[in-house]
C-alpha cells in the first residue's frame, strides 16, 4: 500500500503566486527567471516527494515497470493523468508530442501516462492498449486501474499534468487543456535548473512499443460508417489508418483516400491526407468527413477526384459561438456529421446543412451548404459555420433554449426529420445519454440514460428500461430507421447495440453479450463486439463499425445473424490499394522464404504481369478471420512504382493470382539494377481445426531495362509450395 507523503495542494500557494507573476511578466527572460527562482525555493523543501507506483500494475510501451527510485531517478518526469474517453485528454496529446520532440530521454525528460479510468470499461488493459494505438501514444503508460496515485495526490479532474524533479519531487501541476506554452516553459526551465546542478542523468529507459508487436490489419480502429442506399455504397472512416474508404455494398473497394500516415493536405485523391477522421456522410459522389484531429470538416468529390476543406483552420479552436465562413472558423474536434434541412420555406434547399457533433466544445454546430436559417434564428449565408445547440459547458442539461442546454462530448448524430419526431438525435458520450434537439425550435430533451442532476456525468450503467431508468455507458453512435421509427444506439463501453423506441422511450439490447469480444454467435445476443463506435441503417441491415476489433460487421435484422463485412481489393495494381512511399512495409519474419528470381528484361512503359502461384501445406486452408495479403514494393528503387506501394488481399489460391504494374515511361538511368519485391503473408489453419500458422515468402524480381524491346506485356510466374 502506498503511503501518502504529499498532495498537489502542497504546491497551491507557491505555484499560484508564480502564475500571477508570469501573467504580469513582459519578456521571455523575465518568465524564465521567475521559474528558476520558484524552483530554488522548492529545492529547500523536503516534503514534496510523491509515493512510487504501486507494484503489480500493468505497463505499456516499456520493457517493464518503472520506478521513481530506479528508472526515473535523475529525470524530469511529466505525469499525464488521463482517461482515454476524455476529449480534453486527447487535446493535450499534441502538447506532449511536442515536448517529446524537443527534449529526449537522454536530455533528461520522460513522459509517463497514468491512465486513471472514469468508466469501468476503461480499466480493462486491452482497451487501454487500443487507446494507446489509436492515439499513437509512444511514451510509457501505466494502467492504474484503481487510480491509486490519482487519489494519493488528490488529483481532481482529467487531464491533469504533474511535473516532477529528479528525486520524484513535485514541481508543478496543470489542470485541463490549453497550457502548451506554460508546460513548455516549466519543462525547459526544470531541465536547465537541474542540469546546472548536475542532478540529471542521461541513461535511457527501456522502451518496447506495443504497436510493434501487432500484425497488420486492413482496417484500423474504424470509427464511423455511412451508407448511400441509392448508390449502394458505403463510406468508412478507417480512423487508425487516417483514411476514408468508399466500398460497394458487396465490399469491393472503390476508393481509398488518405493514409496510411496522418497529414493535412487538400488536392487530388491520391495526394490528400487526414488525421484520425471520424464522422462520414456519403451522398452521390460527395463524401463529407469530420477530420477530427485536424479540427476540420472536409469534402471528398469523387467525380472531380478532389479533396477540399469546408470548415476549420487546422488547429483546435476555442470559439463557442461561430458565425464565420467555414475556412475562417476555428472548430474543435468534430466527431460526427449528418446531412439535414434547416428551415421549412418553399425556397429551402433539401440537405442545406451539415450538422456537426462538436465534441471538443461540447456542442452541436451546423455548416450551411446553401443559404438558410436556424430554427427561430437568423438567416445564414452558404458556407457559414455556427453553433446550433449547447452552451459549451460540459454537462447533461436539457433546456427549451438550445444555447442554454449543455452536452458532454457529443459523438454521434442521427436526423429524424419526419413528423412527429422532427429532431436530431445525439449520442452524448460523457453523460451516457441519448438526447434530442428539435428541428423546429432547438429545444433539447432527454431520450434515454443519465439522471436529473445536470452536473452528474457518472450516471452510467447497462440497464434496459424507459427514459432515465435506462442506462448506457459512453455511447458513441446513433442511427435512425425511418421505416420502423426506431433509433439504434452503439452503446460503446457496454459493447452492445441497443434500440430505442421514441414513442415510449423504451430502450433494450439488440446485440452483444456485454463483454468485449469478437464472436459471431448463432444469434444477436450471442455475438460480441469491442467498443463499437458507429453504425448506420442499410436495407434490412445495420452496418457496425466494430472499432476495437478493426472490422465492419453486419447485423441482418430479418435473420437475426451477425457477419463480418468483407472488403475485397482487386488483384491488380490499378485497382488495389495504393499507398504513398511513407507506407511502412511490414518487416519480414526470420522464417520468411526469400526467392531470388532470374533477371527479367523489360522496356520503359511496359506492363509487367506477375502470376502468383501458391500452394498451402497439405490439410490446411486459408484463415478467413486473418486475411492473407500481398504487398508489391520497390524499396531503394521507388521510382519503379512512382514512389508508391500496392497491396491486396488473398482470398482464393485455387487459381493463380495476377498482379500487374506499368513501368515508368522514363527510367532512372542512374539505377543500374532495379528490383521489384512481391511479399506474401498467408494465414492458414488445419482443415480439422486445432492450430493455425503464418507463412511468409518474398519474391525478388531483378529487372534489366532496355529500349529495344516491344512494348507488349511481359509475364513472369512466381511459384512456391509452402
C-alpha positions in Angstrom: 0.0 0.0 0.0 1.3 3.4 -0.9 2.0 5.7 2.0 0.7 9.2 1.4 3.6 11.6 1.5 2.2 14.8 -0.2 -0.6 16.0 -2.4 -0.9 18.6 -5.1 -2.3 21.0 -2.5 1.3 21.4 -1.2 2.0 23.4 -4.4 -1.1 25.5 -4.5 0.1 28.6 -2.7 3.6 28.9 -4.2 2.5 28.0 -7.7 -0.4 30.4 -7.6 2.0 33.2 -6.8 4.2 32.1 -9.7 1.3 32.0 -12.1 0.2 35.6 -11.2 3.8 36.8 -11.6 4.1 35.1 -15.0 0.9 36.7 -16.2 2.4 40.1 -15.5 5.8 39.3 -17.0 6.6 41.1 -20.2 9.6 39.1 -21.6 10.5 35.5 -22.0 13.7 36.1 -20.0 11.7 37.5 -17.1 9.4 34.5 -17.2 12.3 32.1 -17.1 13.9 33.9 -14.2 10.7 33.7 -12.3 10.5 30.0 -12.8 14.2 29.5 -11.8 13.5 31.5 -8.6 10.5 29.3 -7.9 12.5 26.1 -8.4 15.2 27.3 -6.0 12.6 27.8 -3.3 11.2 24.3 -3.8 14.6 22.8 -3.5 14.6 23.8 0.1 11.5 21.7 0.8 11.9 18.1 1.8 8.3 17.1 1.9 7.4 17.2 -1.8 8.5 13.6 -2.8 5.5 11.7 -4.1 4.8 7.9 -3.5 6.0 5.4 -6.0 3.8 3.5 -8.4 2.1 0.5 -6.8 3.7 -2.8 -7.5 1.9 -5.2 -10.0 0.5 -2.5 -12.2 0.2 -3.1 -16.0 2.6 -1.2 -18.2 2.6 -0.4 -21.9 5.4 0.8 -24.2 8.1 -0.2 -21.7 10.2 -3.3 -21.1 9.0 -3.5 -17.5 7.6 -1.4 -14.6 9.1 2.0 -13.9 10.0 3.4 -10.5 10.9 6.9 -9.3 13.8 5.3 -7.3 15.3 3.4 -10.3 14.5 4.1 -14.0 13.0 7.6 -13.4 15.6 8.7 -10.9 17.6 11.6 -12.3 14.9 12.6 -14.7 12.4 15.4 -15.0 9.2 13.4 -15.3 5.9 14.6 -16.7 2.9 12.6 -15.4 -0.2 12.8 -17.6 -3.2 11.7 -15.6 -5.7 10.8 -18.3 -8.7 8.6 -19.2 -8.9 7.6 -22.8 -12.5 8.6 -23.4 -11.9 12.2 -22.5 -11.8 14.7 -25.4 -9.8 17.1 -23.2 -7.2 14.4 -22.6 -6.9 13.9 -26.3 -6.4 17.6 -26.9 -3.2 17.7 -24.8 -1.5 14.8 -26.6 -0.1 17.1 -29.3 1.4 19.2 -26.5 3.1 16.1 -25.1 4.3 15.0 -28.5 5.8 18.4 -29.0 7.7 18.1 -25.7 9.0 14.7 -26.7 10.3 16.1 -29.9 12.0 19.0 -28.1 13.6 17.1 -25.2 14.7 13.4 -25.4 15.0 10.9 -22.6 18.8 11.3 -22.9 18.3 15.0 -22.3 16.6 14.1 -19.0 12.9 14.2 -19.8 10.5 11.3 -19.7 6.7 11.4 -20.0 4.5 8.8 -18.3 0.8 8.5 -19.0 -1.0 7.5 -15.8 -4.3 6.0 -17.0 -6.9 6.6 -14.3 -10.3 5.3 -15.6 -13.6 7.1 -15.4 -15.7 4.2 -16.7 -15.4 0.5 -15.6 -14.7 -0.4 -19.3 -11.7 1.8 -19.3 -10.0 -0.2 -16.5 -9.5 -3.2 -18.9 -5.9 -3.4 -20.1 -6.9 -4.5 -23.6 -9.0 -1.4 -24.0 -6.2 0.9 -22.8 -3.9 -0.9 -25.3 -6.4 0.0 -28.0 -6.3 3.7 -27.0 -2.5 3.8 -26.9 -2.6 2.5 -30.5 -5.4 4.7 -31.6 -3.9 7.9 -30.3 -0.3 7.0 -31.3 1.0 7.3 -27.8 4.6 6.2 -27.7 5.7 7.2 -24.2 5.3 4.8 -21.3 1.7 4.3 -20.0 0.7 2.6 -16.7 -2.8 1.3 -16.2 -3.5 2.5 -12.7 -6.8 0.5 -12.6 -7.9 1.8 -9.2 -6.5 5.3 -9.6 -4.3 4.8 -6.5 -1.8 7.5 -7.4 -4.6 9.8 -8.6 -6.2 9.6 -5.1 -2.8 9.8 -3.3 -2.0 13.1 -4.9 -5.7 14.3 -4.7 -6.0 14.8 -8.5 -9.4 16.3 -9.2 -10.1 16.1 -12.9 -8.9 14.9 -16.3 -6.5 15.8 -17.7 -4.0 16.8 -15.0 -0.3 17.1 -15.8 2.2 16.9 -13.0 5.9 17.8 -13.3 8.4 16.1 -11.0 12.0 16.7 -10.3 14.9 14.2 -10.4 14.1 13.0 -6.8 10.4 12.3 -7.6 9.6 15.7 -6.1 6.6 17.8 -7.0 7.3 20.9 -9.1 4.2 22.0 -11.0 0.7 20.8 -11.8 -1.5 22.0 -14.7 -5.2 21.2 -14.8 -7.2 20.9 -18.0 -6.2 21.7 -21.6 -4.7 24.8 -23.2 -1.4 25.1 -21.3 1.0 24.3 -24.1 3.2 27.4 -23.6 3.3 27.1 -19.8 4.1 23.4 -19.9 6.9 24.0 -22.3 8.3 26.9 -20.1 8.1 24.8 -16.9 9.7 21.8 -18.5 12.6 23.5 -20.2 13.3 25.6 -17.1 13.3 22.5 -14.9 15.7 20.6 -17.2 18.1 23.6 -17.3 17.8 24.1 -13.5 18.7 20.5 -12.6 21.2 20.2 -15.4 23.1 23.1 -13.9 23.1 21.4 -10.5 24.4 18.1 -12.0 21.3 16.2 -10.9 20.1 14.9 -14.3 21.1 11.5 -15.6 21.4 10.7 -19.3 20.5 7.0 -19.1 17.9 5.6 -21.4 14.7 3.9 -20.3 13.9 0.6 -21.9 11.0 1.0 -24.4 9.0 -1.6 -26.2 6.2 -0.1 -28.3 3.0 -2.1 -28.1 2.2 -1.3 -31.7 5.4 -3.1 -33.0 4.1 -6.4 -31.6 0.8 -6.4 -33.7 0.1 -7.9 -37.1 -1.2 -5.5 -39.7 -5.0 -5.4 -40.5 -6.9 -3.9 -43.4 -8.9 -1.6 -41.1 -7.5 0.1 -38.0 -10.0 1.4 -35.4 -12.8 2.2 -37.9 -14.7 5.0 -36.1 -17.8 5.6 -38.3 -19.6 4.2 -41.3 -22.3 5.8 -43.5 -24.4 4.4 -46.4 -25.8 5.8 -49.6 -28.5 3.3 -50.3 -29.4 4.9 -53.7 -25.9 4.2 -55.0 -25.4 1.0 -52.9 -22.1 2.4 -51.5 -20.6 2.8 -48.0 -18.1 5.3 -46.7 -15.9 4.1 -43.9 -13.7 6.2 -41.6 -10.6 4.0 -41.3 -9.5 6.1 -38.4 -6.3 4.4 -37.4 -5.0 4.5 -40.9 -6.0 8.1 -41.3 -8.0 7.4 -44.4 -11.6 7.2 -45.8 -12.7 4.2 -47.8 -15.6 4.0 -50.3 -16.8 0.5 -50.9 -19.7 -1.1 -52.8 -22.5 -2.8 -50.8 -20.8 -6.1 -51.6 -17.5 -4.9 -50.1 -15.5 -4.1 -53.3 -13.0 -1.3 -52.6 -13.8 1.6 -54.9 -11.7 4.4 -53.4 -9.1 4.8 -50.7 -8.3 8.4 -49.8 -5.6 9.4 -47.4 -3.3 7.3 -45.2 -1.5 5.4 -44.0 0.2 8.2 -42.1 -1.5 11.4 -40.9 -1.4 14.8 -42.6 -3.4 17.8 -43.6 -3.4 18.2 -47.3 -6.1 19.1 -49.8 -5.9 18.3 -53.5 -6.1 15.2 -55.7 -7.4 12.0 -54.1 -4.0 10.4 -54.3 -2.3 13.3 -52.5 -4.9 14.2 -49.8 -4.3 13.4 -46.2 -6.3 13.3 -43.0 -5.7 12.9 -39.2 -7.9 10.4 -37.4 -11.1 11.0 -39.3 -14.3 10.0 -37.6 -17.8 11.1 -38.9 -18.6 10.5 -42.6 -21.6 11.2 -44.8 -21.9 9.9 -48.4 -24.4 11.2 -50.9 -23.9 10.6 -54.6 -20.3 11.4 -55.5 -19.7 13.6 -52.4 -18.3 12.4 -49.1 -18.2 14.8 -46.1 -15.6 14.0 -43.5 -15.1 15.0 -39.9 -11.3 15.3 -39.9 -11.2 15.1 -36.1 -7.6 15.6 -35.1 -7.1 18.2 -37.8 -10.1 20.1 -36.4 -11.5 20.3 -39.9 -14.6 19.4 -42.0 -13.5 18.1 -45.4 -15.3 17.3 -48.7 -14.2 14.4 -51.0 -15.6 14.9 -54.5 -15.3 11.5 -56.2 -16.3 12.8 -59.6 -13.8 15.7 -59.6 -11.3 13.5 -57.7 -10.6 16.4 -55.3 -10.5 16.9 -51.5 -11.2 20.3 -50.1 -11.6 21.9 -46.7 -15.1 23.3 -45.9 -14.6 24.5 -42.3 -11.8 24.8 -39.7 -8.3 26.3 -39.8 -6.2 23.3 -39.0 -5.8 23.7 -35.2 -8.1 23.5 -32.2 -10.4 26.4 -31.8 -12.0 27.7 -28.6 -14.8 29.7 -30.1 -18.2 28.5 -28.8 -20.4 30.8 -31.0 -19.1 30.6 -34.5 -20.7 32.5 -37.4 -17.7 33.0 -39.7 -17.3 31.5 -43.1 -16.2 27.9 -42.8 -12.5 28.2 -43.8 -12.1 31.1 -41.4 -13.9 29.5 -38.5 -11.8 27.6 -35.9 -13.5 24.5 -34.7 -12.7 21.8 -32.1 -12.7 18.0 -32.6 -15.7 17.4 -34.9 -16.7 13.8 -34.2 -19.7 13.1 -36.3 -21.7 14.6 -39.2 -25.2 14.4 -40.5 -26.9 15.9 -43.6 -30.2 17.8 -42.8 -32.6 20.5 -43.7 -32.9 23.7 -41.7 -35.9 25.9 -42.4 -39.2 24.8 -44.0 -40.0 27.5 -46.5 -40.6 26.7 -50.2 -37.2 28.3 -51.0 -35.4 26.0 -48.6 -32.9 23.6 -50.3 -33.1 20.0 -49.2 -30.0 18.9 -47.2 -28.9 22.6 -46.9 -27.0 22.0 -43.7 -24.3 19.6 -42.3 -25.0 19.0 -38.6 -21.7 18.6 -36.6 -21.2 16.9 -33.3 -18.5 19.3 -32.0 -17.1 17.1 -29.2 -14.3 19.5 -28.4 -16.6 22.3 -27.3 -19.5 20.0 -26.1 -21.9 21.5 -28.7 -23.8 20.8 -31.9 -22.9 23.0 -34.8 -24.0 23.3 -38.4 -22.3 24.2 -41.6 -24.6 25.8 -44.2 -24.3 24.1 -47.6 -26.8 26.6 -49.1 -28.4 29.8 -47.8 -30.7 29.0 -44.9 -31.7 29.7 -41.3 -31.7 28.0 -38.0 -34.9 27.3 -36.0 -36.1 30.6 -34.6 -32.8 32.1 -35.7 -31.2 34.4 -38.2 -30.6 33.8 -41.9 -27.2 32.5 -42.8 -25.2 32.6 -46.0 -23.9 29.4 -47.6 -20.6 28.4 -46.1 -21.3 29.8 -42.6 -20.3 27.6 -39.7 -22.2 28.3 -36.5 -23.4 26.9 -33.2 -26.8 25.3 -33.1 -27.2 24.0 -29.6 -25.1 23.8 -26.4 -23.7 26.4 -24.1 -20.2 24.9 -24.3 -20.2 23.9 -20.6 -19.7 20.1 -20.2 -22.9 19.0 -18.6 -26.1 17.0 -19.0 -28.5 19.9 -19.2 -31.8 19.9 -21.1 -33.4 23.2 -21.9 -36.1 24.7 -24.2 -33.5 27.2 -25.3 -30.8 25.5 -27.3 -28.0 27.8 -26.3 -28.7 27.2 -22.6 -28.6 23.4 -22.9 -25.4 21.5 -22.1 -23.8 18.5 -23.7 -20.9 16.4 -22.7 -18.8 15.3 -25.6 -21.5 14.7 -28.3 -20.1 11.9 -30.5 -23.0 10.7 -32.7 -25.8 12.3 -34.8 -28.9 10.9 -36.4 -31.6 13.2 -38.0 -35.2 12.1 -37.8 -36.8 14.9 -39.9 -40.2 13.4 -40.4 -43.2 14.1 -38.3 -43.9 13.6 -35.4 -40.2 13.3 -34.5 -38.7 16.3 -36.4 -35.5 16.2 -34.4 -31.8 15.5 -34.4 -30.8 12.6 -32.1 -27.4 13.0 -30.3 -25.3 10.3 -28.7 -23.9 12.3 -25.8 -21.0 10.1 -24.7 -19.7 11.6 -21.5 -23.1 11.9 -19.9 -24.0 8.4 -21.2 -27.3 9.7 -22.7 -29.1 10.0 -25.9 -30.7 13.4 -26.4 -32.9 15.0 -29.0 -32.7 18.5 -30.5 -35.9 19.8 -32.0 -35.5 21.0 -35.6 -38.5 23.4 -35.1 -37.2 25.4 -32.1 -33.9 23.8 -31.0 -35.3 22.5 -27.7 -33.0 19.9 -26.1 -34.7 16.9 -24.4 -33.6 13.6 -22.8 -34.5 10.4 -24.6 -32.7 7.8 -22.5 -29.9 7.5 -19.9 -28.4 9.8 -17.4 -30.1 11.3 -14.4 -31.7 14.6 -13.3 -28.6 16.3 -11.9 -27.1 18.1 -14.9 -23.6 18.1 -13.3 -23.5 14.3 -12.7 -21.7 12.7 -15.6 -21.3 9.4 -13.7 -24.9 8.1 -14.2 -23.9 5.2 -16.4 -24.6 1.5 -16.4 -26.1 -1.2 -18.6 -29.8 -1.4 -17.9 -32.8 -1.8 -20.2 -35.7 0.4 -19.4 -37.6 3.6 -20.0 -36.2 7.1 -20.3 -33.9 7.9 -17.4 -34.3 4.4 -15.9 -32.4 3.0 -18.9 -28.6 3.2 -18.5 -25.9 3.4 -21.1 -22.1 3.6 -20.9 -20.4 6.1 -23.2 -22.5 5.7 -26.4 -20.7 6.9 -29.5 -23.2 6.3 -32.3 -26.8 6.6 -33.2 -28.7 5.7 -36.4 -32.3 6.3 -37.3 -34.5 3.7 -39.1 -37.4 5.8 -40.6 -39.4 2.8 -41.8 -39.6 1.4 -38.3 -39.4 4.7 -36.4 -36.6 3.2 -34.2 -33.3 4.6 -33.1 -30.3 2.3 -32.9 -27.5 3.1 -30.5 -23.9 2.0 -30.4 -23.6 1.6 -26.6 -19.8 1.5 -26.9 -18.4 0.8 -23.5 -21.1 -1.9 -22.9 -20.0 -3.5 -26.2 -23.7 -3.7 -27.3 -26.0 -2.4 -29.9 -29.3 -1.2 -28.4 -32.5 0.2 -29.8 -34.8 3.0 -28.5 -38.5 3.4 -29.4 -39.0 7.2 -29.2 -42.8 6.7 -28.8 -42.4 5.4 -25.3 -38.7 5.9 -24.6 -38.1 2.2 -24.1 -34.5 1.1 -24.6 -33.4 -2.6 -24.9 -30.5 -4.7 -26.2 -30.4 -5.8 -29.8 -27.0 -7.5 -30.0 -23.9 -8.1 -27.9 -23.0 -10.0 -24.8 -21.8 -7.1 -22.7 -18.3 -8.5 -22.8 -15.6 -7.3 -25.2 -15.0 -9.9 -27.8 -15.1 -10.9 -31.5 -17.5 -13.8 -31.6 -20.1 -14.5 -34.3 -22.8 -16.4 -32.4 -25.8 -18.1 -33.7 -27.9 -15.0 -32.8 -27.6 -11.4 -32.0 -27.2 -11.7 -28.2 -24.6 -14.5 -28.5 -22.4 -12.3 -30.8 -19.8 -9.9 -29.3 -18.3 -6.6 -30.1 -15.5 -4.4 -28.8 -16.3 -0.7 -28.3 -18.4 -0.2 -31.5 -18.1 3.4 -32.4 -20.5 4.0 -35.2 -23.4 2.4 -37.1 -25.8 3.1 -40.0 -29.0 1.6 -41.3 -29.0 -0.1 -44.7 -31.7 -2.1 -46.4 -32.8 -4.6 -43.8 -29.3 -4.5 -42.1 -27.2 -2.5 -39.7 -23.6 -1.8 -40.6 -21.5 -1.6 -37.4 -18.0 0.0 -37.1 -16.7 -2.5 -34.5 -13.8 -0.2 -33.6 -11.5 -2.2 -31.4 -12.0 -5.3 -33.5 -10.8 -3.4 -36.6 -13.8 -4.6 -38.5 -17.1 -3.8 -40.0 -19.9 -6.1 -39.0 -23.4 -6.6 -40.5 -26.5 -7.2 -38.4 -29.2 -8.8 -40.6 -32.4 -7.6 -38.9 -34.5 -10.3 -40.6 -32.4 -13.4 -39.8 -31.0 -12.0 -36.6 -27.5 -13.1 -37.6 -24.2 -11.2 -37.4 -21.5 -11.4 -40.0 -18.2 -9.7 -40.9 -18.3 -7.3 -43.8 -15.7 -8.4 -46.3 -13.6 -5.7 -48.1 -12.1 -7.0 -51.3 -9.3 -5.5 -53.3 -9.0 -6.3 -57.0 -5.7 -8.1 -57.7 -4.2 -5.5 -59.9 -2.1 -2.5 -59.0 -4.5 -0.2 -60.8 -7.4 -1.1 -58.5 -5.5 -2.3 -55.5 -4.9 0.0 -52.5 -2.1 2.3 -53.4 -0.1 3.7 -50.5 2.4 6.5 -50.6 6.1 5.8 -50.2 5.7 6.7 -46.5 3.8 3.4 -46.1 6.0 1.1 -44.0 6.2 -2.4 -45.4 5.8 -4.9 -42.6 9.1 -6.4 -41.5 9.6 -10.0 -42.8 10.0 -12.6 -40.0 13.2 -14.6 -39.8 11.3 -17.6 -41.1 10.3 -15.9 -44.3 11.4 -17.6 -47.5 13.3 -15.3 -49.9 13.1 -16.3 -53.6 15.6 -14.6 -56.0 14.1 -14.7 -59.5 16.1 -14.7 -62.7 16.8 -11.4 -64.4 13.9 -10.1 -66.4 14.5 -7.9 -69.4 11.9 -5.2 -69.8 11.4 -1.8 -71.6 10.2 1.6 -70.3 6.4 1.9 -70.1 6.0 -1.9 -70.4 3.4 -3.8 -68.3 4.8 -6.5 -66.0 2.3 -9.2 -65.1 3.2 -11.2 -62.1 1.5 -14.6 -62.0 1.5 -15.7 -58.4 1.0 -19.5 -57.8 1.0 -20.6 -54.2 0.2 -24.0 -52.6 -0.7 -24.4 -49.0 0.6 -27.2 -46.8 -1.4 -30.4 -47.2 -4.5 -30.5 -45.0 -4.7 -26.7 -44.5 -7.0 -23.9 -45.7 -6.9 -20.1 -45.7 -8.0 -18.5 -42.4 -10.9 -16.2 -43.0 -10.5 -14.4 -39.7 -6.9 -13.3 -40.5 -7.0 -12.2 -44.2 -3.9 -13.1 -46.2 -2.4 -10.4 -48.3 0.4 -9.4 -50.7 2.5 -6.2 -51.0 4.3 -5.0 -54.1 7.1 -2.6 -53.3 10.4 -1.3 -54.7 12.4 -0.3 -51.7 15.5 1.5 -52.8 14.1 1.7 -56.4 10.9 3.7 -55.5 10.8 5.3 -59.0 9.7 1.9 -60.4 6.3 2.3 -58.7 6.3 6.1 -58.9 7.0 6.2 -55.1 4.0 4.1 -54.2 3.3 0.7 -52.7 0.4 -1.6 -53.6 -1.3 -4.2 -51.6 -4.3 -6.5 -51.9 -6.0 -9.4 -50.1 -5.5 -13.1 -51.0 -8.9 -14.8 -50.8 -8.5 -17.9 -53.1 -5.4 -19.9 -54.0 -7.2 -22.4 -56.3 -6.4 -20.1 -59.3 -3.2 -18.1 -60.0 -3.3 -14.5 -58.7 -2.5 -11.9 -61.4 -0.7 -8.7 -60.2 0.2 -6.1 -62.8 2.2 -2.9 -62.8 3.2 -0.5 -65.6 6.8 0.6 -65.5 7.6 4.3 -65.8 8.0 5.6 -69.4 11.2 7.4 -68.4 13.5 5.1 -66.3 16.0 6.3 -63.7 19.2 5.9 -65.7 21.3 6.1 -62.5 19.7 2.9 -61.2 21.7 0.1 -62.7 19.9 -2.9 -61.1 16.3 -2.0 -60.1 14.2 -4.7 -58.3 10.5 -5.3 -57.6 9.7 -7.2 -54.5 6.4 -9.1 -54.1 5.9 -10.2 -50.5 3.0 -12.5 -49.4 1.6 -13.2 -45.9 -0.5 -16.3 -45.9 -2.5 -17.3 -42.8 -3.8 -20.9 -42.8 -5.3 -23.4 -40.4 -5.6 -27.2 -40.3 -8.8 -28.2 -42.0 -10.0 -30.0 -39.0 -9.1 -27.2 -36.7 -6.6 -27.2 -33.8 -3.8 -25.0 -35.0 -3.1 -22.1 -37.3 0.1 -20.8 -38.8 1.6 -17.9 -40.8 3.6 -18.5 -43.9 5.6 -15.6 -45.5 7.5 -15.5 -48.8 9.3 -12.7 -50.6 9.9 -12.8 -54.4 12.7 -10.5 -55.5 12.5 -9.8 -59.2 15.6 -8.0 -60.7 15.0 -6.0 -63.9 17.2 -5.1 -66.9 15.7 -2.1 -68.7 16.5 -1.8 -72.4 14.9 0.4 -75.1 14.9 -2.1 -78.0 12.1 -4.4 -76.8 8.5 -4.5 -77.9 6.1 -2.7 -75.6 3.6 -5.6 -75.2 3.1 -7.0 -71.7 5.6 -9.4 -70.2 4.6 -12.2 -67.8 6.6 -13.8 -65.1 5.4 -16.7 -62.9 6.2 -16.6 -59.2 5.5 -20.0 -57.7 6.0 -21.6 -54.3 4.6 -24.5 -52.3 4.7 -23.8 -48.6 
